Amino acid sequence: MSSPFEDTRPREALEKAPFWKEVAAFNQMPQPEIDRYFGQYVAVYEGRIVDSDFDEAELALRFYRTWGYVSVYIHQVGTEEGLVDTDDVS
């Protein structure tokens, strides 16, 4: 029996979802570009880092006020916490 939270869409459909596109964009960014934000949370939207902050909640609030409620990838640079690998799509 599957979980009510399990996404049963085909892998190809998930990989095309806006969130996964932002994850892939972050994973493809040049390391020097990412390193400038070490210790900060970054908001990746439309394939680029559009904002950053040391406070995750402040970043998220500011992002959604600016861009609206859209798919965004927020990650703290230099940590594994919250890091998403596109291979995790199942």
N, C-alpha and C positions, 0 to 999 in steps of 0.2 A: 504494500500500500504506500502510495507516495504522500509526502508531506504537503499540507495545504500551502506551504511557502515555497515549495519546489517549483522551479520554472520548467515546464515540460516542452517548451518550444524547441525546435531543432537548433543544434549548435550554430548553424549558419545564420539563423535569424538573430540569435543572441549576439553574435559577433558584429552584426550590423547595427545593433542598438546604440543610440547616442552615447550612453555611458561608456561602453566598451571602446568606442572610437576615441574618446578622451583618454582612456587608460593607455591605449595603443600609442596615441600621440605623445603622452608623457614618456613612455618607455622608449620612444625613438628620438627624444630630444638629446642634443649634444650634452655630454656630462658637464662641460664648463658652464653651460647655461643653467643647468640645474644646481650646480654647486654654489652659485651666487646666492641661493636661497637657503643654504644649510641651516637647519634648526627651525625654519619657518614652515608654516603651512602654505601651500600654493593651491590656487584654483585654476584648473585647466579647463578651458572652454574654447570651442571652435579650433582645437588643435594647438593652442598656445596658452602660456601662463598669462592670465589677465589680471591677477591680483595676488597678494601675499600678506601674511600677518603672523606674528608669533602666537596669536590667540585664535584658535580654530573657530570658536563660536562667533567672534567678531568678523572674521573673514567670511564665514557662511552668511551671516546676516547682511553684510555689506554686498556680497555677491548677489544674493537674491533680490535685494533692493534695487541694484543696478540693472541686472539682466532678467529679472523675473524668475519664475519657478521653472527652470530648464535643467537638463542633465548636465552635471558638472562633476569633475573628479577632484576631490580635495585630499591632499596627502602632505604629511610632514616630511620634508626633505631630510635625508640622513638617517631615517629610521626604517625599520621593517614593519612597524605597526601600521596597519591599514593599507599596506602595500598590496596591490592587486595584480596578479599575473594573468594575462589573457589566456594562458593555458588552463586556467581554473574554470573556464566556461565549460559546462558539461551539458 
